Amino acid sequence: MSYATDILIVDDTPADLHLITQLLKKAGYSLRVAQTGATALKSVQMRSPDLVLLDIKLPDIDGYTICQYIRAKAPLDHIPVIFISALEQSLNKVKAFKVGGIDYVTKPYEAEELLARIQLHLTHQRLRHSIQKQNQDLRAQEERWQLLLQGTQDNIFDWNIQTGDITTSACHLLGYERQELPKQFDAWVSLMHPEDRDRTLRDLNAYLNQELPKHYLEVRMRCKDGSYKWVLSRGQATWSDDGTPLRMVGIHNDISDRKQAELALKNQLRKTLLLQHITDRIRHCLDADQIFQTTVSQLGSTFQVSRCLIQRYTEEVAPCVPFVAEYLSDPSISSVRAITIPVEGNPHLQHLLSHPDAIASDDVLADPLLNQAADLCRHINLQSMLSVATFYQGKANGVISLHQCDRLRTWTLEEIDLIEAVAAQMGIAIAQVHLIEQERQQRQALEQSNRSLQLAKQDADDANQAKSRFLANMSHELRTPLNAILGYAQLLVNDVTLSIQHQKYSQVILSSGDYLLKLVNDILDLARVESGCITDEAIPCHLPSLIESLHSLFQQHASRKGLSFTLDLDADLPSYIVVDSKKLRQVLINLLANALKFTQEGGVILRVLVESALLNDESVSSSEMFLSFQVEDTGIGIAPSEQSYIFQAFEQTPAGRRLSNSTGLGLSISQHLVAVLGGHLQVRSDVDRGSIFYFTLPVQTTENGVSPDIQDTTWSMARLMPNQPAKCILIVDEQATSQQLLTDALAPMGFEILTVDTGKQAFLTWQTQQPDLILIDFRLPDQDGEQVVQQIRQAEQAQQQPQTPIFMMSASVLESDRFTLATADCQAFLEKPIHLSHLVQQIAQHLNLDLQPASEQEHSVSLSDLLNITYHDLQVMPQDWIQELYTFATQCSSDRIDALIKQIPDEHNALRQALTYYNYNIDIGTIMRLAHQCLDQSAD
């Protein structure tokens, strides 16, 4: 506890002021507070505090100005000022010390560190006052002694400089008898301390040579008992006319007490400065080894000990105090760093770690706490030891030890106080080092974790790339043969020279291939979703056109099943929204197809509503909107136990497996696509009452957009009008079947066909033959199609030729590849398998050719229509025919079923093709179910 406890706190922040006042009150200090600079200056003028804690930022006068005022006004200039501020810049600290601050504490601060600094500066201030007071007392004492000596003969000397004779009465001063005192000056000089002799004689000669104005010397003189006393020698000499010194008369005064007091104060001041130095190093250095080594070196040299040690205390299963720093005064002193000091069975160490007070052992072999360590003490030549434990927040975390190995030593109270003060700072330092080590370990662990995550990310990226390559290869490998199958099937279906039977077979091939393509697309779509290859490609879209296209697509299907298909549209629906219309359309098609498939009575409703609750949210911008899409049916419904897995790939309800031969991928893909669009597909359903599939999407409204691109799904091909100029088409494809398919499709129409299978041949053929249009596949054996296109475009630009129409073809499934191909400076992008009718339309458009539509009897039925026929479609046939169909189906008689199918009139071509598809695909169970439903309906 400080002797001077009047502390002025200047801070305008109530929270900080409350915190520091509570801390200092708890420590027992008397406090004054000021929240403005003016109040602080008035408080200082009224009564000088012992210490000022000063914030820099104040509402009226900053802390720098207040400190300058204190330093400029006596007797206020001695008041210690400690700046406490949240400003951490070096310039702030430099300015604080420049205007007179003695310390700088950065907020937030450690309470124990702040108290230690306050105690340090108050101690320093107390010592300064003590030195001043003792100097004043000594001066007064010397004046009294001088008056006393003027009236006595004691300690007076008379020195005949010419003869060297000296007479003195300093018997009591040095303890000699009068007859034992030296009679000659040389003998008197021999009593001087060897370290003072040269200095004293030099100053004495300077005075006798009249180089100094007076004789005033302080010298240590040897007493009779061998000890030394500090003696003040003052005198007056006489000189001859030529300046030769003749005689000196003076007095000797004993100033040993004063010198000892000064020496003690100097030592205390030196130790205080040492503590300040150690504290500063602890506060500013983050290197643990440097902190510890600096501390032991400073302590060892200050206390002049043989060995100084710092140990850290760790609470483990077998706690110990390992050495972290050591100071040796001489190479002959043995090191003890390799010695392990256990806590268990060590009463000296156990007492240290449980008490904050130092243990001073003047003789270690006589200290009861060190009895068990006597052999170790002899081994390391330890004679005296001063030890103290370091603490942080009440827990021991280290030990400081001073060893004297060359002699026994009595430890003074000042030395004990200093080592305890150093221990208080070292406790904070060791805790700080522990925190730094923890932070370093955590940083290393984080770096290791980041490296592991980076490696894992790299592995994942590699896996995704591998998966992407696999998808691209699978897409190419699956779609390439399908291109030939579906292509030639299209040619056969549209070949009027074939018999009706062969056209029927061709239609079955085309329908089956179309179904297989849908299955491949579903599987590849699922794989693309799982690999993260599908992204949201939002563009402006005309919402009414999108909804109307869906209504037109499914209205006829619903009518054939005797179902209603209605739209329920919000009156506030915007005309144009920014959305990925292709994905949204695919999801709604899947949901509507399922709804119609599993509904036998009633109907299906497509709702599109504006979510008004979300629209009224203040955080939503005026151009942002939330649309709810719902597909409701009155079908068979879904049991609660089945709703948990219907969105999983390849999973279907038992009713779904009975009523359809689908793959079970539609809902899984739809859920992923809705997630890409920013929503979540959900379902509410009751068995035998129907289902509602619904999701909500965030969309941006806009002023304009484009209508959705609705691709024609029929396979019938248009024809070129006769008498049109012949056009040359270059086909570039490494697959011979693809070349032949395109040749067989286009050559009969009157096109001149050129075929090559490499990029190099394509460029040379373009240069020499100048075709009117180029069909080029992206995958070529020597270079990709995009590179060939770039070569042609560069050559056209250099020769200032018009661009040749180029259609890029690819079987790639990846959307990134599709985007690249679609933007590769081509006029069109064709996805394999190629829709020949669509291809012919594109060619006619870019070559300015006229087309005539296919004849009525050449039209065909899409696979989706084939798979969606119901028992209502059978009712066009006689009842006995339906009964025979059911009977032959129960007997699995495919030939008899085929004979019945041939009896279906041509005007019901869709029914005939659908039953043929099921019969040829050995799906007789569907035929039996349809016939049975039709017979049951008739019976009712």
Secondary structure, DSSP 8 states (H G I E B T S, - for coil): --S--EEEEE-S-HHHHHHHHHHHHHTT-EEEEESSHHHHHHHHHHS--SEEEE-S--SSS-HHHHHHHHHHSTTGGGS-EEEEES---HHHHHHHHHTT-SEEEESS--HHHHHHHHHHHHHHHHHHHHHHHHHHHHHHHHHHHHHHHHT--TTEEEEETTT-BEEE--HHHHT--GGGS-SBHHHHHHTB-HHHHHHHHHHHHHHHTTSSSSEEEEEEEE-TTS-EEEEEEEEEEEE-TTS-EEEEEEEEEE-HHHHHHHHHHHHHHHHHHHHHHHHHHHHH---HHHHHHHHHHHHHHHHT-SEEEEEE-B-SSS-B--EEEEEESSTTS---TT---BSTT-HHHHHHHH-SS-EEESSGGG-GGGGGGHHHHHHTT--EEEEEEEEETTEEEEEEEEEE-SS-----HHHHHHHHHHHHHHHHHHHHHHHHHHHHHHHHHHHHHHHHHHHHHHHHHHHHHHHHHHHHHHHHHHHHHHHHHHHHHHHHHT-TTS-HHHHHHHHHHHHHHHHHHHHHHHHHHHHHHHTT------EEEEHHHHHHHHHHHHHHHHHHTT-EEEEEE-TT--SEEEE-HHHHHHHHHHHHHHHHHT-SSSEEEEEEEE-HHHHT-TTS-TTEEEEEEEEEE-SS---TTTTTTTTSTT---HHHHHH----S-HHHHHHHHHHHHT---EEEEETTTEEEEEEEEEEEE-S--B------------EE-SS----EEEEE-S-HHHHHHHHHHHGGGT-EEEEESSHHHHHHHHHHH--SEEEEES--SSS-HHHHHHHHHHHHHHHT-----EEEEE----HHHHHHHHTSS-SEEEESS--HHHHHHHHHHHTT--EE---GGG----HHHHHT--HHHHTTS-HHHHHHHHHHHHTT-HHHHHHHHTTS-GGGHHHHHHHHHHHHTT-HHHHHHHHHHHHHHHH-
